[in-house]
Amino acid sequence: MRVRLLSLAAAALVGGVASAQTSAPAPPRPAATPRPARPPAAARETVSATLNGKKVAIDYGRPGLNGRKVDDLIAQLPPDRVWRAGANEVTTLTTEGDVLIGGKRVPAGKYSVYVYAPAGGDWSLILNTDPGVPLKTIFPAAPPERADHLWPILDGYAKIATKEVVRVPMKPVTPREAMDRFLISMEPARDGVSAITLTWGDRAWTVDVKDAAGVAR
């Protein structure tokens, strides 16, 4: 009888331990490694100046360096050394009147903007009459609300080179402050004269823009 009682007690003890093990809380899972934050989307901005009552406006996207260097990005350009002068949708310049940019006449109208950025030497500003291509032709899965937005030519500037209006050299200048996000600015006009300045990182380039009214063709 005593042996039977001891056996029952041992069984109860084992069962209790097993029950305790079963009901014990599971150890906490290790915290998931957070994904690296994605760089913020390029902001869109429009800058303008009014030259003797006629507005000149530039609409563009502002890509960020995000720890990179301008020279490293420029080194990745294709052999034609032409850059889209912004991000996402095509960068545009719209002028209500004829202007002189870097001394070259630009008729009133709307133009796509590119930059010639050689491996060495000064940058040049390019205006082209090609409006760009709908995003859906580049990216068929584009969201419907953006499918028809115009994007720059990304697969070879030579395709639209015949539509180029001007290509004017820009002068390198010291930026007022370093800019992680690409910046296009226009100086307030004085006597019908302004300036377009491109700033990125610790580098900047500028070119004059002035009202062409009264200037012989």
C-alpha positions in Angstrom: 0.0 0.0 0.0 2.8 2.3 0.9 4.6 1.6 -2.4 1.4 2.4 -4.2 1.1 5.7 -2.4 4.6 6.6 -3.2 4.1 5.8 -6.8 1.0 8.0 -7.0 2.9 10.9 -5.3 5.8 10.6 -7.7 3.4 10.6 -10.6 1.7 13.7 -9.3 5.0 15.4 -8.8 6.1 14.6 -12.4 2.7 15.8 -13.7 3.0 19.0 -11.7 6.4 19.7 -13.1 5.3 19.0 -16.6 2.2 21.2 -16.1 4.4 23.9 -14.8 6.8 23.6 -17.8 3.8 23.7 -20.2 2.3 26.8 -18.7 5.5 28.7 -18.3 5.5 31.8 -20.6 7.5 31.6 -23.8 10.8 33.6 -23.8 10.4 37.0 -25.5 11.3 37.1 -29.2 14.3 39.2 -30.1 13.4 42.6 -31.5 13.2 42.8 -35.2 16.0 44.7 -36.9 14.5 48.0 -38.1 14.7 48.6 -41.8 16.8 51.5 -42.9 14.8 54.6 -43.5 14.2 55.4 -47.1 15.4 58.8 -48.3 12.5 61.3 -48.5 10.9 61.7 -51.9 12.1 64.6 -53.9 10.2 67.8 -53.2 8.7 69.8 -56.0 9.2 73.5 -56.2 8.6 76.5 -58.6 10.8 79.6 -58.6 10.2 82.7 -60.6 11.3 86.3 -61.4 9.4 89.0 -63.2 11.3 90.8 -65.9 9.7 94.1 -66.9 6.3 92.6 -66.2 6.9 89.3 -67.9 7.2 86.2 -65.6 9.9 83.6 -66.0 9.3 80.4 -63.9 11.2 77.2 -63.4 9.4 74.1 -62.0 11.6 71.2 -60.8 12.2 68.3 -58.4 14.8 68.6 -55.6 16.8 65.4 -55.2 18.9 65.0 -52.1 22.5 64.0 -51.8 21.7 61.8 -48.7 25.4 61.4 -47.8 26.7 61.2 -51.3 29.0 63.7 -53.1 28.1 65.7 -56.2 31.2 64.6 -58.1 30.3 60.9 -57.4 26.9 61.4 -58.9 28.2 63.3 -61.9 30.7 60.5 -62.6 27.7 58.2 -63.2 26.3 60.2 -66.1 26.2 58.6 -69.6 28.8 59.6 -72.2 26.7 62.6 -73.4 27.1 64.1 -69.9 23.6 65.4 -69.9 21.6 65.5 -66.6 17.9 66.0 -66.1 18.4 69.0 -63.8 16.1 67.7 -61.0 14.1 64.6 -60.1 11.0 62.8 -61.2 8.9 64.9 -63.6 10.7 66.9 -66.3 12.2 70.2 -65.2 10.6 73.1 -67.1 11.2 76.8 -67.8 8.3 78.9 -68.9 8.7 82.5 -70.0 5.9 85.0 -70.9 8.2 87.1 -73.0 11.4 86.7 -75.0 14.5 86.6 -72.8 18.3 86.4 -73.2 19.8 83.6 -71.2 23.6 83.8 -71.1 23.3 86.3 -74.0 21.3 83.9 -76.2 17.7 84.6 -77.2 15.0 82.4 -76.0 11.5 83.0 -77.4 8.4 83.1 -75.1 7.2 79.6 -74.4 7.8 76.5 -72.3 10.9 74.4 -72.4 12.4 71.3 -70.8 15.6 71.9 -68.9 18.7 69.8 -68.8 22.3 70.4 -67.7 25.5 69.5 -69.5 27.9 68.4 -66.8 31.3 67.5 -68.2 33.8 65.4 -66.2 35.9 68.5 -66.0 35.1 72.2 -66.6 32.0 74.3 -66.3 28.4 73.2 -66.5 26.0 74.4 -69.2 22.2 75.1 -69.1 20.2 73.5 -71.9 16.7 74.4 -73.0 14.8 72.0 -75.3 11.4 72.2 -76.9 10.8 68.4 -76.3 8.1 68.3 -73.5 9.1 64.9 -72.1 7.4 61.5 -72.1 4.4 60.3 -70.1 5.5 58.2 -67.1 3.3 55.3 -68.2 5.5 54.8 -71.3 8.5 54.4 -69.0 6.7 52.6 -66.1 3.5 50.8 -67.2 2.5 50.2 -63.6 2.5 53.9 -62.8 -0.3 55.1 -60.5 -3.3 56.4 -62.6 -3.0 59.9 -61.1 0.6 60.2 -62.3 0.6 58.0 -65.4 0.3 61.0 -67.8 2.8 63.2 -66.0 5.7 64.1 -68.3 9.2 62.8 -67.4 12.5 63.8 -69.0 14.3 61.7 -71.6 16.3 59.2 -69.6 17.6 56.8 -72.3 19.8 59.1 -74.4 19.6 62.9 -74.9 20.6 62.3 -78.6 16.9 61.4 -79.2 15.9 65.0 -78.7 19.1 66.9 -79.5 17.7 68.4 -82.7 15.1 70.2 -80.6 17.6 72.0 -78.5 17.1 75.8 -78.4 20.1 77.0 -76.4 23.1 75.6 -74.5 24.8 78.3 -72.5 27.8 78.0 -70.2 27.2 78.7 -66.5 29.7 80.4 -64.2 30.9 78.5 -61.1 30.3 80.6 -57.9 30.6 80.1 -54.2 27.1 79.1 -52.8 25.6 81.1 -50.1 25.2 77.9 -48.1 25.7 74.2 -48.8 22.5 72.4 -50.0 21.8 68.7 -49.5 18.8 69.1 -51.7 19.4 70.4 -55.2 18.3 74.0 -55.5 17.4 76.2 -58.4 17.0 79.9 -57.5 16.2 83.1 -59.4 17.4 86.5 -58.2 14.8 89.3 -57.8 14.8 91.2 -61.0 16.4 94.6 -61.3 16.0 96.6 -64.5 14.7 93.5 -66.3 17.7 91.4 -65.2 17.8 88.3 -63.0 20.0 85.2 -62.7 19.4 81.5 -62.6 21.6 79.7 -60.0 21.9 76.0 -59.5 23.2 74.8 -56.1 24.0 71.3 -54.9 26.2 70.4 -52.0 29.0 72.9 -51.7 29.0 73.9 -55.4 26.9 76.3 -57.5 26.7 77.6 -61.1 24.9 80.7 -62.4 23.8 82.4 -65.6 22.2 85.7 -66.3 18.6 86.0 -67.7 17.3 89.3 -68.9 14.3 90.8 -70.8 15.0 90.7 -74.5 12.5 93.5 -75.4 14.3 96.2 -77.4 17.3 94.0 -78.1 18.0 93.4 -81.7 17.6 89.9 -83.0 
